[in-house]
Amino acid sequence: MVRKQGRPKAGQEALTQEKILRAALALVDRDGVERLSMRRLASELDVDPMAIYHHVASKQALLSGIVDLVFAELQVRPEDGATWQQQIEAFAHAYRRLAMAHPNLVLHLITDAEAGAGAALMANELLYRALAAAALSPQMVVRAGDLIVDFLNGYVLGESTGRLGQPGERGEMLAQLDQQPAGSFPTLRRVFATLRNTDALANFDVELAIVLAGIEVLANRNGAALPE
């Protein structure tokens, strides 16, 4: 008997949306988003490509589903009695760990506004609750939250593409400076020389501390509102 397209093979485990998404995530983690296609995913699952379309309408829907799956992994558990700074640090490190676990997907984690909405809202609730505990005005809570999210997104995007947070990148800057006339760019030479042996996590901690120090200054001004 001829098997209809989209039907599982005889004796094959029924296909589910979660099974499809997890297989797609594994493919993206291994080979990158650009290698993801319905046909290749079907080959990974040993099914007819039409079987996937019974559960996922398009490649974009597939990517959004993967992002949703990944955001559901975001776990932020600050310790009881943690200060607002420690709560934000817990949030920031959880987000960085999540992003670095799936570096090929980082751009989509940042830009896919619809996917992961529930999990993202829960994470943002924790972030903004911590900022509210810093005695900032409501307006400054929003602006400080935007700053932290922008910092995190920019950092994990740069780290996932190897553009920052790695000793090699610092070395490249020093190599470029070595090709310039002696005495040129003295500030760049001095500051980059001190960062030669730092690692990604150390850089992240320092830069996050700078962001939090700035927010603390505002909090100590009684949550100063922004000028009109």
N, CA and C atoms as a LAMMPS dump frame, in Angstrom:
ITEM: TIMESTEP
0
ITEM: NUMBER OF ATOMS
684
ITEM: BOX BOUNDS ff ff ff
-5.0000000000000000e+02 5.0000000000000000e+02
-5.0000000000000000e+02 5.0000000000000000e+02
-5.0000000000000000e+02 5.0000000000000000e+02
ITEM: ATOMS id mol type element x y z
1 1 1 N 0.849 -1.19 0
2 1 2 C 0 0 0
3 1 3 C 0.885 1.241 0
4 2 1 N 0.509 2.241 -0.77
5 2 2 C 1.27 3.476 -0.832
6 2 3 C 1.022 4.291 0.431
7 3 1 N 2.112 4.754 1.066
8 3 2 C 1.986 5.574 2.282
9 3 3 C 1.731 7.02 1.899
10 4 1 N 0.758 7.657 2.531
11 4 2 C 0.467 9.056 2.254
12 4 3 C 1.593 9.939 2.771
13 5 1 N 1.864 11.006 2.018
14 5 2 C 2.865 11.959 2.477
15 5 3 C 2.428 12.561 3.803
16 6 1 N 3.383 12.702 4.717
17 6 2 C 3.084 13.306 6.007
18 6 3 C 2.744 12.293 7.067
19 7 1 N 2.514 11.034 6.672
20 7 2 C 2.221 9.996 7.641
21 7 3 C 3.515 9.354 8.132
22 8 1 N 3.556 8.921 9.427
23 8 2 C 4.751 8.227 9.905
24 8 3 C 4.914 6.89 9.192
25 9 1 N 6.145 6.451 9.086
26 9 2 C 6.394 5.129 8.539
27 9 3 C 5.849 4.075 9.488
28 10 1 N 5.536 2.912 8.947
29 10 2 C 5.014 1.828 9.771
30 10 3 C 6.005 1.491 10.874
31 11 1 N 5.495 1.425 12.111
32 11 2 C 6.341 1.094 13.239
33 11 3 C 7.169 2.246 13.767
34 12 1 N 7.051 3.409 13.131
35 12 2 C 7.839 4.57 13.554
36 12 3 C 7.095 5.354 14.628
37 13 1 N 7.835 5.864 15.592
38 13 2 C 7.231 6.667 16.659
39 13 3 C 6.538 7.888 16.061
40 14 1 N 5.353 8.196 16.59
41 14 2 C 4.589 9.335 16.07
42 14 3 C 5.391 10.623 16.221
43 15 1 N 5.295 11.448 15.207
44 15 2 C 6.002 12.726 15.209
45 15 3 C 5.207 13.742 16.019
46 16 1 N 5.89 14.516 16.843
47 16 2 C 5.25 15.574 17.619
48 16 3 C 5.982 16.883 17.373
49 17 1 N 5.313 17.982 17.709
50 17 2 C 5.95 19.281 17.532
51 17 3 C 7.198 19.399 18.395
52 18 1 N 7.134 18.913 19.623
53 18 2 C 8.308 19.006 20.502
54 18 3 C 9.479 18.208 19.939
55 19 1 N 9.203 17.021 19.41
56 19 2 C 10.271 16.21 18.828
57 19 3 C 10.917 16.932 17.65
58 20 1 N 10.089 17.577 16.828
59 20 2 C 10.595 18.34 15.684
60 20 3 C 11.469 19.494 16.156
61 21 1 N 10.976 20.24 17.15
62 21 2 C 11.711 21.414 17.626
63 21 3 C 13.039 21.024 18.262
64 22 1 N 13.039 19.951 19.022
65 22 2 C 14.29 19.532 19.665
66 22 3 C 15.301 19.04 18.631
67 23 1 N 14.821 18.367 17.608
68 23 2 C 15.726 17.939 16.537
69 23 3 C 16.266 19.15 15.782
70 24 1 N 15.406 20.136 15.551
71 24 2 C 15.834 21.351 14.854
72 24 3 C 16.849 22.123 15.694
73 25 1 N 16.621 22.195 16.998
74 25 2 C 17.567 22.884 17.882
75 25 3 C 18.924 22.185 17.868
76 26 1 N 18.915 20.868 17.92
77 26 2 C 20.175 20.123 17.871
78 26 3 C 20.905 20.382 16.558
79 27 1 N 20.16 20.469 15.467
80 27 2 C 20.759 20.738 14.157
81 27 3 C 21.375 22.134 14.123
82 28 1 N 20.632 23.118 14.646
83 28 2 C 21.138 24.497 14.674
84 28 3 C 22.36 24.605 15.58
85 29 1 N 22.309 23.974 16.743
86 29 2 C 23.459 24.004 17.647
87 29 3 C 24.7 23.422 16.98
88 30 1 N 24.502 22.399 16.186
89 30 2 C 25.633 21.715 15.556
90 30 3 C 26.136 22.42 14.296
91 31 1 N 25.198 22.853 13.449
92 31 2 C 25.57 23.308 12.102
93 31 3 C 25.23 24.76 11.795
94 32 1 N 24.428 25.41 12.641
95 32 2 C 24.068 26.802 12.394
96 32 3 C 22.707 26.957 11.739
97 33 1 N 22.129 28.142 11.91
98 33 2 C 20.789 28.422 11.383
99 33 3 C 20.76 28.326 9.867
100 34 1 N 21.831 28.752 9.223
101 34 2 C 21.842 28.769 7.755
102 34 3 C 21.742 27.368 7.163
103 35 1 N 22.061 26.334 7.942
104 35 2 C 21.977 24.959 7.439
105 35 3 C 20.636 24.317 7.748
106 36 1 N 19.773 25.036 8.435
107 36 2 C 18.463 24.487 8.786
108 36 3 C 17.506 24.61 7.609
109 37 1 N 16.912 23.509 7.231
110 37 2 C 15.871 23.501 6.205
111 37 3 C 14.893 22.387 6.543
112 38 1 N 13.693 22.491 6.02
113 38 2 C 12.699 21.458 6.28
114 38 3 C 13.179 20.105 5.733
115 39 1 N 13.798 20.127 4.568
116 39 2 C 14.264 18.879 3.962
117 39 3 C 15.375 18.237 4.799
118 40 1 N 16.308 19.06 5.258
119 40 2 C 17.414 18.51 6.061
120 40 3 C 16.905 18.015 7.411
121 41 1 N 15.976 18.751 7.997
122 41 2 C 15.401 18.327 9.269
123 41 3 C 14.648 17.014 9.097
124 42 1 N 13.913 16.892 7.997
125 42 2 C 13.191 15.648 7.722
126 42 3 C 14.158 14.478 7.609
127 43 1 N 15.306 14.725 6.987
128 43 2 C 16.313 13.675 6.873
129 43 3 C 16.84 13.273 8.248
130 44 1 N 17.041 14.274 9.127
131 44 2 C 17.507 13.984 10.487
132 44 3 C 16.496 13.121 11.239
133 45 1 N 15.218 13.397 11.004
134 45 2 C 14.146 12.688 11.703
135 45 3 C 13.716 11.417 10.979
136 46 1 N 14.239 11.215 9.768
137 46 2 C 13.875 10.069 8.935
138 46 3 C 12.373 10.053 8.653
139 47 1 N 11.867 11.21 8.232
140 47 2 C 10.455 11.329 7.855
141 47 3 C 10.367 12.054 6.52
142 48 1 N 9.191 12.01 5.925
143 48 2 C 8.93 12.795 4.726
144 48 3 C 8.855 14.271 5.125
145 49 1 N 9.41 15.194 4.332
146 49 2 C 9.331 16.619 4.686
147 49 3 C 7.918 17.105 4.967
148 50 1 N 6.926 16.545 4.261
149 50 2 C 5.548 16.988 4.481
150 50 3 C 5.059 16.666 5.885
151 51 1 N 5.672 15.661 6.519
152 51 2 C 5.268 15.323 7.881
153 51 3 C 5.532 16.479 8.831
154 52 1 N 6.613 17.219 8.573
155 52 2 C 6.955 18.353 9.435
156 52 3 C 5.93 19.463 9.293
157 53 1 N 5.451 19.681 8.076
158 53 2 C 4.488 20.76 7.836
159 53 3 C 3.146 20.511 8.518
160 54 1 N 2.885 19.283 8.944
161 54 2 C 1.672 19.018 9.716
162 54 3 C 1.757 19.665 11.099
163 55 1 N 2.98 19.969 11.545
164 55 2 C 3.193 20.507 12.893
165 55 3 C 3.754 21.927 12.896
166 56 1 N 4.514 22.279 11.857
167 56 2 C 5.152 23.598 11.768
168 56 3 C 4.924 24.147 10.369
169 57 1 N 4.367 25.353 10.286
170 57 2 C 3.905 25.874 8.996
171 57 3 C 5.03 26.326 8.073
172 58 1 N 6.144 26.789 8.639
173 58 2 C 7.203 27.37 7.815
174 58 3 C 8.523 27.33 8.58
175 59 1 N 9.599 27.667 7.879
176 59 2 C 10.902 27.721 8.539
177 59 3 C 10.91 28.808 9.608
178 60 1 N 10.266 29.949 9.349
179 60 2 C 10.223 31.013 10.343
180 60 3 C 9.478 30.558 11.587
181 61 1 N 8.377 29.839 11.387
182 61 2 C 7.642 29.3 12.53
183 61 3 C 8.497 28.284 13.281
184 62 1 N 9.296 27.54 12.542
185 62 2 C 10.203 26.574 13.161
186 62 3 C 11.234 27.288 14.029
187 63 1 N 11.824 28.36 13.5
188 63 2 C 12.809 29.124 14.267
189 63 3 C 12.184 29.739 15.515
190 64 1 N 10.975 30.282 15.368
191 64 2 C 10.296 30.865 16.529
192 64 3 C 10.022 29.799 17.577
193 65 1 N 9.655 28.613 17.124
194 65 2 C 9.419 27.518 18.058
195 65 3 C 10.682 27.111 18.792
196 66 1 N 11.809 27.118 18.083
197 66 2 C 13.089 26.796 18.717
198 66 3 C 13.434 27.841 19.773
199 67 1 N 13.256 29.109 19.432
200 67 2 C 13.541 30.189 20.38
201 67 3 C 12.67 30.044 21.619
202 68 1 N 11.402 29.718 21.411
203 68 2 C 10.482 29.514 22.528
204 68 3 C 10.973 28.373 23.416
205 69 1 N 11.432 27.308 22.78
206 69 2 C 11.944 26.151 23.515
207 69 3 C 13.162 26.533 24.348
208 70 1 N 14.045 27.325 23.771
209 70 2 C 15.261 27.73 24.473
210 70 3 C 14.939 28.67 25.63
211 71 1 N 14.063 29.653 25.394
212 71 2 C 13.713 30.589 26.464
213 71 3 C 13.073 29.869 27.643
214 72 1 N 12.395 28.766 27.373
215 72 2 C 11.782 28.001 28.461
216 72 3 C 12.84 27.403 29.385
217 73 1 N 14.09 27.315 28.908
218 73 2 C 15.189 26.802 29.728
219 73 3 C 15.737 27.856 30.694
220 74 1 N 15.359 29.116 30.509
221 74 2 C 15.925 30.193 31.323
222 74 3 C 15.478 30.052 32.772
223 75 1 N 16.424 29.828 33.636
224 75 2 C 16.148 29.662 35.057
225 75 3 C 16.924 30.711 35.845
226 76 1 N 16.198 31.558 36.559
227 76 2 C 16.824 32.599 37.38
228 76 3 C 16.415 32.349 38.819
229 77 1 N 17.38 31.981 39.643
230 77 2 C 17.074 31.657 41.04
231 77 3 C 18.024 32.399 41.975
232 78 1 N 17.771 33.682 42.216
233 78 2 C 18.613 34.397 43.183
234 78 3 C 18.395 33.837 44.584
235 79 1 N 19.422 33.904 45.404
236 79 2 C 19.322 33.388 46.764
237 79 3 C 18.367 34.24 47.591
238 80 1 N 17.766 33.616 48.588
239 80 2 C 16.896 34.356 49.499
240 80 3 C 17.693 35.48 50.157
241 81 1 N 17.08 36.646 50.231
242 81 2 C 17.741 37.781 50.852
243 81 3 C 18.763 38.462 49.971
244 82 1 N 18.811 38.088 48.698
245 82 2 C 19.78 38.7 47.778
246 82 3 C 19.474 40.18 47.601
247 83 1 N 20.51 40.987 47.495
248 83 2 C 20.327 42.412 47.21
249 83 3 C 19.825 42.579 45.782
250 84 1 N 19.379 43.785 45.452
251 84 2 C 18.896 43.995 44.086
252 84 3 C 20.027 43.789 43.079
253 85 1 N 21.252 44.167 43.474
254 85 2 C 22.394 43.943 42.577
255 85 3 C 22.627 42.451 42.35
256 86 1 N 22.543 41.663 43.421
257 86 2 C 22.753 40.218 43.298
258 86 3 C 21.645 39.562 42.475
259 87 1 N 20.433 40.073 42.606
260 87 2 C 19.335 39.54 41.796
261 87 3 C 19.579 39.795 40.308
262 88 1 N 20.058 40.993 39.989
263 88 2 C 20.338 41.316 38.584
264 88 3 C 21.524 40.5 38.082
265 89 1 N 22.525 40.306 38.921
266 89 2 C 23.662 39.467 38.531
267 89 3 C 23.198 38.046 38.22
268 90 1 N 22.274 37.515 39.043
269 90 2 C 21.751 36.167 38.796
270 90 3 C 21.021 36.112 37.463
271 91 1 N 20.218 37.139 37.192
272 91 2 C 19.506 37.225 35.915
273 91 3 C 20.492 37.288 34.754
274 92 1 N 21.498 38.154 34.872
275 92 2 C 22.458 38.361 33.784
276 92 3 C 23.253 37.093 33.493
277 93 1 N 23.697 36.422 34.535
278 93 2 C 24.487 35.206 34.326
279 93 3 C 23.626 34.076 33.758
280 94 1 N 22.37 33.989 34.198
281 94 2 C 21.48 32.961 33.647
282 94 3 C 21.247 33.192 32.163
283 95 1 N 21.058 34.456 31.777
284 95 2 C 20.836 34.776 30.365
285 95 3 C 22.089 34.491 29.545
286 96 1 N 23.241 34.861 30.061
287 96 2 C 24.489 34.597 29.328
288 96 3 C 24.714 33.101 29.166
289 97 1 N 24.482 32.327 30.228
290 97 2 C 24.659 30.869 30.123
291 97 3 C 23.734 30.288 29.06
292 98 1 N 22.492 30.758 29.054
293 98 2 C 21.523 30.279 28.066
294 98 3 C 21.994 30.597 26.656
295 99 1 N 22.423 31.83 26.444
296 99 2 C 22.863 32.244 25.11
297 99 3 C 24.103 31.481 24.673
298 100 1 N 25.054 31.3 25.582
299 100 2 C 26.289 30.619 25.21
300 100 3 C 26.095 29.114 25.041
301 101 1 N 24.999 28.578 25.579
302 101 2 C 24.67 27.171 25.327
303 101 3 C 24.158 26.973 23.905
304 102 1 N 23.682 28.071 23.29
305 102 2 C 23.138 28.004 21.929
306 102 3 C 23.663 29.187 21.108
307 103 1 N 24.98 29.287 20.927
308 103 2 C 25.547 30.48 20.277
309 103 3 C 25.061 30.707 18.855
310 104 1 N 24.73 29.637 18.14
311 104 2 C 24.257 29.804 16.762
312 104 3 C 22.865 30.417 16.69
313 105 1 N 22.186 30.469 17.836
314 105 2 C 20.812 30.961 17.86
315 105 3 C 20.698 32.347 18.486
316 106 1 N 21.808 32.917 18.928
317 106 2 C 21.767 34.157 19.703
318 106 3 C 21.038 35.278 18.972
319 107 1 N 21.331 35.482 17.7
320 107 2 C 20.688 36.571 16.964
321 107 3 C 19.178 36.419 16.975
322 108 1 N 18.688 35.206 16.876
323 108 2 C 17.24 34.979 16.885
324 108 3 C 16.669 35.123 18.296
325 109 1 N 17.438 34.783 19.317
326 109 2 C 16.989 35.02 20.691
327 109 3 C 16.764 36.507 20.928
328 110 1 N 17.599 37.325 20.302
329 110 2 C 17.521 38.772 20.493
330 110 3 C 16.41 39.397 19.66
331 111 1 N 16.223 38.922 18.433
332 111 2 C 15.36 39.63 17.479
333 111 3 C 13.962 39.056 17.329
334 112 1 N 13.736 37.821 17.764
335 112 2 C 12.406 37.224 17.596
336 112 3 C 11.519 37.658 18.752
337 113 1 N 10.757 38.714 18.528
338 113 2 C 9.988 39.34 19.612
339 113 3 C 8.829 38.474 20.086
340 114 1 N 8.25 37.674 19.203
341 114 2 C 7.067 36.9 19.553
342 114 3 C 7.423 35.606 20.275
343 115 1 N 8.496 34.973 19.857
344 115 2 C 8.863 33.689 20.444
345 115 3 C 9.336 33.871 21.879
346 116 1 N 9.064 32.874 22.691
347 116 2 C 9.539 32.905 24.063
348 116 3 C 8.885 33.968 24.916
349 117 1 N 7.714 34.456 24.482
350 117 2 C 7.099 35.595 25.166
351 117 3 C 6.817 35.303 26.634
352 118 1 N 6.248 34.136 26.922
353 118 2 C 5.904 33.82 28.302
354 118 3 C 7.12 33.742 29.197
355 119 1 N 8.132 32.984 28.763
356 119 2 C 9.35 32.841 29.561
357 119 3 C 10.094 34.164 29.666
358 120 1 N 10.11 34.928 28.573
359 120 2 C 10.801 36.22 28.59
360 120 3 C 10.114 37.192 29.538
361 121 1 N 8.786 37.185 29.554
362 121 2 C 8.057 38.058 30.475
363 121 3 C 8.36 37.695 31.926
364 122 1 N 8.429 36.404 32.211
365 122 2 C 8.738 35.982 33.575
366 122 3 C 10.138 36.443 33.976
367 123 1 N 11.099 36.299 33.068
368 123 2 C 12.463 36.748 33.36
369 123 3 C 12.505 38.256 33.557
370 124 1 N 11.796 38.985 32.694
371 124 2 C 11.767 40.443 32.825
372 124 3 C 11.097 40.878 34.116
373 125 1 N 10.101 40.12 34.564
374 125 2 C 9.468 40.435 35.842
375 125 3 C 10.504 40.398 36.961
376 126 1 N 11.375 39.396 36.939
377 126 2 C 12.422 39.303 37.956
378 126 3 C 13.392 40.473 37.856
379 127 1 N 13.761 40.827 36.626
380 127 2 C 14.695 41.938 36.423
381 127 3 C 14.104 43.247 36.921
382 128 1 N 12.887 43.546 36.518
383 128 2 C 12.285 44.829 36.891
384 128 3 C 11.915 44.862 38.375
385 129 1 N 11.602 43.717 38.952
386 129 2 C 11.351 43.669 40.391
387 129 3 C 12.623 44.031 41.152
388 130 1 N 13.766 43.527 40.683
389 130 2 C 15.038 43.854 41.327
390 130 3 C 15.337 45.34 41.21
391 131 1 N 15.086 45.914 40.037
392 131 2 C 15.334 47.347 39.845
393 131 3 C 14.39 48.187 40.695
394 132 1 N 13.153 47.741 40.828
395 132 2 C 12.208 48.466 41.679
396 132 3 C 12.676 48.453 43.131
397 133 1 N 13.336 47.362 43.531
398 133 2 C 13.858 47.273 44.897
399 133 3 C 15.021 48.222 45.125
400 134 1 N 15.587 48.766 44.049
401 134 2 C 16.679 49.735 44.171
402 134 3 C 16.165 51.137 44.445
403 135 1 N 14.86 51.273 44.623
404 135 2 C 14.232 52.565 44.922
405 135 3 C 14.354 53.545 43.768
406 136 1 N 14.379 53.042 42.553
407 136 2 C 14.344 53.91 41.379
408 136 3 C 12.914 54.339 41.102
409 137 1 N 12.763 55.475 40.447
410 137 2 C 11.432 55.88 40.006
411 137 3 C 10.954 54.897 38.943
412 138 1 N 9.634 54.751 38.76
413 138 2 C 9.136 53.839 37.721
414 138 3 C 9.751 54.112 36.355
415 139 1 N 9.913 55.389 36.024
416 139 2 C 10.512 55.745 34.737
417 139 3 C 11.936 55.218 34.638
418 140 1 N 12.698 55.361 35.735
419 140 2 C 14.084 54.912 35.716
420 140 3 C 14.191 53.393 35.77
421 141 1 N 13.217 52.727 36.369
422 141 2 C 13.197 51.261 36.338
423 141 3 C 13.157 50.772 34.898
424 142 1 N 12.286 51.396 34.096
425 142 2 C 12.163 51 32.687
426 142 3 C 13.452 51.295 31.929
427 143 1 N 14.005 52.504 32.125
428 143 2 C 15.217 52.881 31.392
429 143 3 C 16.412 52.026 31.819
430 144 1 N 16.523 51.767 33.114
431 144 2 C 17.627 50.927 33.59
432 144 3 C 17.466 49.497 33.087
433 145 1 N 16.225 49.02 33.044
434 145 2 C 15.974 47.692 32.494
435 145 3 C 16.36 47.613 31.032
436 146 1 N 16.015 48.653 30.27
437 146 2 C 16.406 48.7 28.854
438 146 3 C 17.926 48.654 28.713
439 147 1 N 18.614 49.403 29.578
440 147 2 C 20.077 49.442 29.531
441 147 3 C 20.668 48.057 29.771
442 148 1 N 20.167 47.371 30.787
443 148 2 C 20.699 46.047 31.116
444 148 3 C 20.438 45.058 29.985
445 149 1 N 19.224 45.078 29.443
446 149 2 C 18.888 44.162 28.345
447 149 3 C 19.755 44.454 27.124
448 150 1 N 19.938 45.742 26.813
449 150 2 C 20.785 46.102 25.669
450 150 3 C 22.234 45.657 25.898
451 151 1 N 22.724 45.849 27.122
452 151 2 C 24.082 45.401 27.439
453 151 3 C 24.208 43.891 27.269
454 152 1 N 23.248 43.15 27.822
455 152 2 C 23.314 41.688 27.744
456 152 3 C 23.238 41.199 26.304
457 153 1 N 22.294 41.759 25.549
458 153 2 C 22.152 41.331 24.156
459 153 3 C 23.41 41.64 23.346
460 154 1 N 23.942 42.838 23.536
461 154 2 C 25.158 43.199 22.815
462 154 3 C 26.334 42.321 23.205
463 155 1 N 26.429 42.007 24.491
464 155 2 C 27.559 41.204 24.952
465 155 3 C 27.486 39.785 24.408
466 156 1 N 26.313 39.139 24.566
467 156 2 C 26.229 37.742 24.119
468 156 3 C 26.324 37.639 22.599
469 157 1 N 25.851 38.671 21.886
470 157 2 C 25.995 38.649 20.43
471 157 3 C 27.472 38.728 20.044
472 158 1 N 28.197 39.647 20.686
473 158 2 C 29.622 39.761 20.408
474 158 3 C 30.39 38.519 20.823
475 159 1 N 30.035 37.967 21.979
476 159 2 C 30.744 36.778 22.459
477 159 3 C 30.447 35.559 21.582
478 160 1 N 29.21 35.422 21.15
479 160 2 C 28.829 34.258 20.34
480 160 3 C 29.491 34.269 18.975
481 161 1 N 29.835 35.453 18.483
482 161 2 C 30.495 35.56 17.182
483 161 3 C 32.006 35.696 17.312
484 162 1 N 32.504 35.639 18.558
485 162 2 C 33.944 35.688 18.778
486 162 3 C 34.547 37.064 18.675
487 163 1 N 33.7 38.114 18.705
488 163 2 C 34.242 39.46 18.522
489 163 3 C 34.696 40.099 19.825
490 164 1 N 34.262 39.541 20.947
491 164 2 C 34.727 40.113 22.213
492 164 3 C 34.764 39.034 23.269
493 165 1 N 35.411 39.393 24.375
494 165 2 C 35.473 38.482 25.501
495 165 3 C 36.489 37.366 25.353
496 166 1 N 37.248 37.351 24.249
497 166 2 C 38.218 36.289 24.048
498 166 3 C 39.634 36.866 24
499 167 1 N 40.591 36.172 24.604
500 167 2 C 41.968 36.676 24.572
501 167 3 C 42.472 36.922 23.161
502 168 1 N 42.064 36.09 22.208
503 168 2 C 42.527 36.251 20.837
504 168 3 C 42.149 37.589 20.247
505 169 1 N 40.952 38.051 20.582
506 169 2 C 40.506 39.339 20.055
507 169 3 C 41.374 40.462 20.589
508 170 1 N 41.766 40.367 21.868
509 170 2 C 42.66 41.374 22.437
510 170 3 C 44.007 41.326 21.725
511 171 1 N 44.475 40.096 21.469
512 171 2 C 45.748 39.944 20.784
513 171 3 C 45.739 40.534 19.391
514 172 1 N 44.588 40.419 18.7
515 172 2 C 44.481 40.993 17.36
516 172 3 C 44.635 42.51 17.405
517 173 1 N 44.029 43.139 18.411
518 173 2 C 44.162 44.584 18.547
519 173 3 C 45.622 44.961 18.796
520 174 1 N 46.286 44.211 19.681
521 174 2 C 47.692 44.494 19.963
522 174 3 C 48.553 44.283 18.722
523 175 1 N 48.236 43.241 17.935
524 175 2 C 48.999 42.987 16.709
525 175 3 C 48.834 44.136 15.721
526 176 1 N 47.61 44.663 15.624
527 176 2 C 47.371 45.805 14.735
528 176 3 C 48.145 47.032 15.207
529 177 1 N 48.163 47.232 16.523
530 177 2 C 48.889 48.38 17.066
531 177 3 C 50.393 48.247 16.838
532 178 1 N 50.888 47.006 16.9
533 178 2 C 52.323 46.787 16.69
534 178 3 C 52.757 47.167 15.279
535 179 1 N 51.806 47.182 14.344
536 179 2 C 52.129 47.529 12.96
537 179 3 C 52.137 49.039 12.721
538 180 1 N 51.698 49.786 13.73
539 180 2 C 51.646 51.238 13.606
540 180 3 C 52.964 51.86 14.08
541 181 1 N 53.223 53.1 13.694
542 181 2 C 54.461 53.769 14.121
543 181 3 C 54.59 53.799 15.639
544 182 1 N 55.793 53.65 16.123
545 182 2 C 56.048 53.677 17.564
546 182 3 C 55.524 54.974 18.168
547 183 1 N 54.865 54.841 19.303
548 183 2 C 54.342 56.013 19.988
549 183 3 C 52.945 56.406 19.561
550 184 1 N 52.428 55.808 18.489
551 184 2 C 51.065 56.141 18.061
552 184 3 C 50.052 55.39 18.931
553 185 1 N 48.887 55.949 19.048
554 185 2 C 47.784 55.351 19.807
555 185 3 C 48.221 54.918 21.211
556 186 1 N 48.807 55.81 21.992
557 186 2 C 49.347 55.414 23.296
558 186 3 C 48.287 54.892 24.262
559 187 1 N 47.098 55.467 24.214
560 187 2 C 46.058 55.016 25.14
561 187 3 C 45.613 53.601 24.811
562 188 1 N 45.386 53.327 23.529
563 188 2 C 44.999 51.976 23.127
564 188 3 C 46.059 50.958 23.526
565 189 1 N 47.321 51.292 23.309
566 189 2 C 48.403 50.374 23.662
567 189 3 C 48.392 50.076 25.159
568 190 1 N 48.209 51.121 25.946
569 190 2 C 48.281 50.946 27.402
570 190 3 C 47.118 50.121 27.93
571 191 1 N 45.898 50.44 27.501
572 191 2 C 44.749 49.76 28.094
573 191 3 C 44.597 48.329 27.581
574 192 1 N 44.852 48.1 26.302
575 192 2 C 44.698 46.743 25.782
576 192 3 C 45.785 45.81 26.294
577 193 1 N 46.95 46.341 26.586
578 193 2 C 48.02 45.504 27.132
579 193 3 C 47.621 44.907 28.472
580 194 1 N 46.799 45.616 29.243
581 194 2 C 46.39 45.117 30.558
582 194 3 C 45.336 44.026 30.457
583 195 1 N 44.703 43.865 29.287
584 195 2 C 43.619 42.9 29.129
585 195 3 C 44.048 41.642 28.385
586 196 1 N 45.332 41.495 28.182
587 196 2 C 45.823 40.395 27.338
588 196 3 C 45.363 39.027 27.836
589 197 1 N 45.35 38.815 29.131
590 197 2 C 45.096 37.472 29.66
591 197 3 C 43.742 37.32 30.351
592 198 1 N 42.833 38.255 30.162
593 198 2 C 41.521 38.113 30.779
594 198 3 C 40.648 37.187 29.948
595 199 1 N 39.648 36.557 30.604
596 199 2 C 38.765 35.657 29.871
597 199 3 C 37.368 36.255 29.762
598 200 1 N 36.496 35.56 29.045
599 200 2 C 35.171 36.089 28.736
600 200 3 C 34.347 36.33 29.997
601 201 1 N 34.365 35.382 30.93
602 201 2 C 33.556 35.527 32.134
603 201 3 C 34.047 36.681 32.991
604 202 1 N 35.364 36.83 33.114
605 202 2 C 35.913 37.944 33.887
606 202 3 C 35.529 39.273 33.259
607 203 1 N 35.614 39.364 31.946
608 203 2 C 35.212 40.593 31.257
609 203 3 C 33.741 40.894 31.496
610 204 1 N 32.917 39.866 31.419
611 204 2 C 31.48 40.033 31.618
612 204 3 C 31.192 40.56 33.015
613 205 1 N 31.824 39.971 34.016
614 205 2 C 31.591 40.391 35.4
615 205 3 C 31.975 41.853 35.608
616 206 1 N 33.112 42.252 35.057
617 206 2 C 33.576 43.631 35.231
618 206 3 C 32.627 44.604 34.54
619 207 1 N 32.241 44.304 33.32
620 207 2 C 31.386 45.23 32.575
621 207 3 C 29.986 45.302 33.177
622 208 1 N 29.481 44.168 33.68
623 208 2 C 28.195 44.189 34.377
624 208 3 C 28.297 45.027 35.648
625 209 1 N 29.407 44.912 36.361
626 209 2 C 29.603 45.705 37.58
627 209 3 C 29.599 47.196 37.267
628 210 1 N 30.159 47.589 36.131
629 210 2 C 30.149 49 35.73
630 210 3 C 28.717 49.476 35.511
631 211 1 N 27.921 48.65 34.832
632 211 2 C 26.514 49.004 34.591
633 211 3 C 25.771 49.151 35.913
634 212 1 N 25.956 48.189 36.812
635 212 2 C 25.248 48.225 38.09
636 212 3 C 25.705 49.396 38.952
637 213 1 N 26.978 49.749 38.871
638 213 2 C 27.475 50.898 39.638
639 213 3 C 26.794 52.178 39.182
640 214 1 N 26.586 52.318 37.886
641 214 2 C 25.891 53.496 37.38
642 214 3 C 24.456 53.554 37.852
643 215 1 N 23.781 52.402 37.86
644 215 2 C 22.397 52.359 38.338
645 215 3 C 22.344 52.679 39.829
646 216 1 N 23.334 52.197 40.58
647 216 2 C 23.371 52.469 42.015
648 216 3 C 23.523 53.96 42.291
649 217 1 N 24.302 54.653 41.482
650 217 2 C 24.434 56.103 41.639
651 217 3 C 23.074 56.771 41.511
652 218 1 N 22.299 56.367 40.518
653 218 2 C 20.958 56.931 40.339
654 218 3 C 20.06 56.577 41.516
655 219 1 N 20.168 55.329 41.991
656 219 2 C 19.348 54.913 43.124
657 219 3 C 19.665 55.745 44.359
658 220 1 N 20.93 56.087 44.544
659 220 2 C 21.334 56.892 45.696
660 220 3 C 20.896 58.346 45.58
661 221 1 N 20.449 58.731 44.395
662 221 2 C 19.869 60.066 44.211
663 221 3 C 18.351 60.01 44.362
664 222 1 N 17.903 59.05 45.129
665 222 2 C 16.472 58.869 45.382
666 222 3 C 15.703 58.556 44.107
667 223 1 N 16.327 57.723 43.263
668 223 2 C 15.632 57.28 42.063
669 223 3 C 15.321 58.398 41.113
670 224 1 N 16.238 59.318 40.962
671 224 2 C 16.008 60.521 40.163
672 224 3 C 15.32 60.215 38.844
673 225 1 N 14.26 60.956 38.572
674 225 2 C 13.545 60.805 37.304
675 225 3 C 14.321 61.494 36.201
676 226 1 N 14.107 61.038 34.99
677 226 2 C 14.751 61.673 33.847
678 226 3 C 14.135 63.036 33.579
679 227 1 N 14.901 63.951 33.033
680 227 2 C 14.325 65.253 32.674
681 227 3 C 13.289 65.1 31.577
682 228 1 N 12.329 66.004 31.555
683 228 2 C 11.29 65.968 30.513
684 228 3 C 11.904 66.262 29.161
